[in-house]
């Protein structure tokens, strides 16, 4: 399978590429009898209302599924792919892709089309409950206790700083950028990503109204990108928390090399173990890793650590309120293979938990399409550095998993099934 699939003239496709489409070509007739699972799934794909997929079957025949011009392709190498998808939804689709049992030249486009047609493809997306029971149990066994949180975070972030440096921008920001001034963020170029990451940080600094000498707590400091911005532009003192030894070492070295280590203290500490109070708190895309069981604890901790009149900015990925009930009962590809123990809140659930803890949301800034563009740029950079990725010992299965992960997330934002918010909270 071509691991550089979906690359158009050396670049990953943008939203513009997604809307162009191509005229459907005459499909070969299906002469052989289809296995039952293949027949069921192809009939479901025939009901697509927003676009079409050209499916090449293991016997070489092709099916044009959906309505309108072809927007994406899917080449199925093994018949069992269809039963895998029907039985285990997106987990089955992802695992069979990772194993090389199906491929595509338009991965993000395909997953976006599927996400936009989720009502027609509910079973194929979510799988059968009884077959997913073991996945649900495994997810619960990865709960974010203090020991579990450290294990779960290390599973993702301790792949190595050098790995992330290959494809993140110079700010080493692993969260959504904000392309300020761009109504259509897909128009932004790669060179704009560091600027957009800094713009995201500056917006949070303005929301907090940081003043020189303020004490700021950052829950989930990553590699120190926001801390560097706050130390330089607001001249405040930052305490950064992480559970990743690799991130801790990088952030400490970053502060020392930049000459602002006297303003920063980075700690390998669980947020539940922090004492004292702070003028303000920032938490960027860490809440997703908390786990629903500990959401009340998280907000109570924010409330306890905030000085009276203090503010907190929490940037968080959310899932639609209408999809939340079904989502929380299951397990998806991200929870199984990328962020063990994690769970997205819905906007309603987030607001409810904050209110119960005595916090008030005073600003809600949603910018999901900016995350789609951020992910597209990361994917493009990842593809450009494939040789270097493999040179660090990551095999073909890892590459496929990472590509599916980046495309899966981008598709969710493009389909508006997930969003990203910057919530500004204060004590009620």
N, C-alpha and C positions, 0 to 999 in steps of 0.2 A: 504494500500500500504506500502511496506517496505521502510521506510525512509532512510535506510542504503543501498539502492540499489547501485549497481556499485562497491561495495567494494570487492576487491579480496584479500583473505587472510589477511584481516584487513587493506589493503591499497587501495587507489584510483588507478585506472589503469594508466599506463604511455603509452608513444608512443609505447613501446615494446609490451604491452598488445594489443594495437590497431591493430598491424600488424599480430598478431598470427592467429586470426580468428578460427572458428571451422567448421567442415564439416556440410553441411546442413542436417537436419533430414527430413525424409519424412513428408510432411505437410498434415494435414487433408484436405480433399476436402471441398470446400465451397458449401454446399447444399442449403442454404437459399438464396433468392434473395437479393442482396446487395442494400442498399439505394444508390441513385444517387451520392451523395457526396463521399461515401466510394468507389464506383466503380471508379470514376474519380481519386481520390487520389492514390488508389492502382495501377491504370494503370500508373500514373506518377512515382510511386516508382519502378515499373517494369523496368523503363528505366534507373535506376541507373547504372552507368558505373564503379564505383569504390567501389565495395563491395556490400553486401546484408543485408537485414533486415528481421527478422522473425516477422511478425505482427500477434498477436492473437486478433481476433475480439470479439465483445460482445457476439456472439452466441457460442463462444468456438472454432470455426474453426480457422485455421492458414493459412497464406500466406507467401511464400518465395518470397520476392521482390528483384530484382536486379540481379547481376551476380557474381558468385563465392561463396566462403564460407561465412556463416553468420558471420557478424561482430558485430551486435547489435540486440536488441530486442525491441519491442514496444507492450505493452498490453493495448488494448483499452477497457475501461469499458462501455462507452456510445457511441452510434452511432453518436450523434451530434458533437463529437470531429472532425470528418472529415469535416463537414460543417464549424465549427469554424476555422479550419486551412485554408480551401480554401477561406473563407471570409476575415480573418484578419491576415493571414500569421503567422509570428513568434509571434506576440502578441496573436493571438488566440491559438497557440500551447502552449505558456507559461501559459496563464490564465487557460486553461483546465487542464494543468499539476498541476498547483498550487491548483486548486479545487479538484484534485484527480480523474479526469475523465479518465486519462490514466497514465500509469507508465512504468518503464523500469528498468532493472538491469544493464544498460550500458548507462547512460545518456550522458556522455561526448563523448563516442564512437558514439552514435546515432547522436548527434548534429554535430559532426565532419564529419560524413559521409554525412549528409544533406548539410553541408557547401561546401564540396568538389564537390558535384553534383548540385551546385546552378543553372547551366544552364538548367538542366533537370527539376528543381523544382521551377522555378522562381515564378510562381503564388502561390505555397504553401508557399514559403518563404516570399513574399512581400504582398500577399493578393490582394483583389480587391480594386481598387482605391476609388470607391464610398463608399464602406463599411468602409474604413479607413479615410474618410474625417473628421469625428468627432475626431479621434485620432490626426490627423494633426493639427486641430484647437486647441485642448487642449494643445498640445506641444507648439504652438505659444503663447498661453496665459500664458505660464510659462517662458516667455522671461527673459533674464538676465539683467534687469534694476538693478539699485543699490539695490532697495528693493527686487526685484525678485531674484537676485543672493544670497542674504542672506537667503531668504526663501528656495531656491532650495538646497543650500549647507547644511543647517540645516536638511533638510528632509532626507539626507543620513548620514552625519557625526555625527549628534547628537543623534544617536541611543544609545549612551553611550560608554564612554571610556572602561568600563569593558567588554562590548560586544566584541569590537575589540581586547582587550587584550587576549581573550580566544583563538583566532586562528591566529593572526598575530605573527610573531617571536619577539624576544626580542628587536629588534630595532624599533618596531612599525612602520614599513615602509609599506605603502599601495600603492605601485607602483612596477613596474617590477624590479626584481633583475637581476644582470648580473653575470652569473656563469663563471667568467674569467678562462680560461684554459680548459674549457669543450667544445669540438667541438659538442658533443651531450649532451645538458644540462639535458636530462632525466636521465642520469647516475648519476647525483648529488643526494646526500641524503638530508634528512630533516635537518640534522645538518649543512649542507652547506648553508642554506638559510640566516642566519645572516651574514655569511662571504660574500655571494653573494650580499647582500644589501649594505654592506660596500664597496665592490669592485665597485658597481655602483656609490656610492657617491665619492669614491676616483678618479674614472675616470673623473667625472665632475670637481673636484678640480684641477686635472692636466690640463684639457682643459682650465680652467680659469687662470691657473698659479697664483693661489692665493698667496699673499705675506703677511707677518705679518703686521698688521695695516690696511690692505685693508678694505673698507666698502662694504659689500655685502648685496644686497637686495634679499630676497627669496619671490617670489609671490606664495602663497599657501604653507605654511610651514608645514602643517599637524601637527603631534605630536612632531615635533622638531628633527627628526632623522638626517637629513642632517645638520641642524644647529649645532648639537652636534659634528658631524664629522668635520665640517669646523672649529669650534672653537678650537677643540683639535689638529688637525693636521696642520692647517694653521695659527692659532693664529690671526684670523681676527675678525672684528666686524660684526654681522649679525642682520639685521632688518627683522623679519619674519612676513608676513601678512597672516591672515586667516579670514574667515567669520563664523567660527564655535566657539561658546563660549566654548564648551567642549574641542576642540583641543587647544584653547588658554590657558585654565587653565592647561591642561596637559603639554604643552610645557614650560610654565612659571615655573611650579613645577619641571620639568625635569632639567631645567637650574639651578635652585636654589639648588636642591639636588646634582647636579653634580659639583657645584662650578664654573660654567662658566656664571652665570647670568650677570656678569659685562661686558661680551662680546656680550650679546644678548638683543634685544628689540623685544618683540612679541606684535603685535597690531591687534585689531579687525577692520581692515581697508580694504576697497575696493581698488584694485590696481589703479583705476582711480582717486583716491583722494590723491595719494602720491605726495609729493613735493621734490625738491632737486635733487641731482645727486649722483650716486654710481659708485664705481670702476667696479663692476661686478654685474650681475643679474643671478639668478637661478630660474627656474620654472619647477617643476616636476609634470607632468600629471595634470596640472591645466587648460591648454589651452582648453581641451575637454569640460570644463564647461563654457567657455566664450560665446559661441553662435555666429553663423556666422555674424549676424548683427554688432557685436562688434569686429570682427577680426581686421579691420583697426585701431580701437581705441587701441586695445591691442598692436599692433606693434608700433604704433606712441608713445605710452606710454613707451615702452621699449627704443625706440630711444631717447626720451626726458630725461629719467632717467639715461641713460648711459653716463658716462664721455667720452670725446674723447679718442678713442683707447681702450675703455672698451669692455668686452666680455659678452655675455649672453649664457647660456646653457639652452635650452628648451627641456625637455623630453616629448614626446607627442605620443599618439596612433593615427595611421592614417588608413584610409580605401583606398583601391586600387583606383587609378585614374580612371580606366575604370568603376568602380561601383559608383563613387562619385555622378554623375549627378542624377541617380535614387535615391540614398540614401538621397540626400538633399531635394528631393521632397516629401519624405515620413516620417514616424515615425516608429521606431523599438521598440522592447521590452525594451531595455536599457533606451531609452528616456522616455518611458511610465511609467516604474515601478521602475527604479533604479536611474537614473540621470536626473531628470526633467530639461528641458532647455538646455541640453547639445547637442553637435554635434562634430563629428570627422572631421578633415580636411583630404584631400588627400595630399600626398607629394607635388604634383604640386600646389595645392591651398595654402599650407603653404609657399612654396618658393615664390610664386607670391606675397602674402601679405607682406612677409618680405622685398622683394625687393622694393615694392612700398613705404614702410616706410623709405627707406634709409639704410636698414640693409643688410649685406652680409653673406651668409652661407659659413663658411670656413671648416666645418667638418660635416659629416652626418654618424652617427653610428646606424645601424638598427640591432635589436636583438630579433625579434618576438618570436622565439622558446624558448627563455629564459623566456618570459612572460608566455608562455604556461606552462612551468614547475613551475613557481612561482604560477600560479593559481591552478595547480594540488596539490601543497603542501598546499596551503590555504584551498582547498576543503577537503583534507585529515584531516587537523587539525580541521576544522569545524565539520566533521563527528565524530571525536574522542571526541569532547566536546559537543555533542548534548544534553546530560543530563543537562549540565551547561547552555547551551543556553536556553533551555526550563525553567530552574529554574529561569531565569531572566524575565520570562513572555512572551517570544516569542512563538507563537503557531505553530501548524503544517503547516498552510498556509504560515507563514513567513519562516519556514525552507525550504519548497519546493520552494518558490520564490528565496531564497538565493542560494539554490543548482542549480536551473536553471540558475541563473545569473552567477555563477562561471563556470559552464559547458559551457554555451553559449559563454562566453568570451574565454575560453580555446580552444573551437572548432574553433573559428574565427582565432586565431593565428596558430593553427595546419593546418588549411586549407589555410593559407596565404592570406585570404581575408582581414585581418587587420594586422598591424605591429606596432612596437614601435621604435621610433627614438630618439636619442640624437642629437639635432642640436646645433652646436656652431656657434653663430652669432657675428658679430662685426659691428661697424659703417663703412659704405661704404666710 
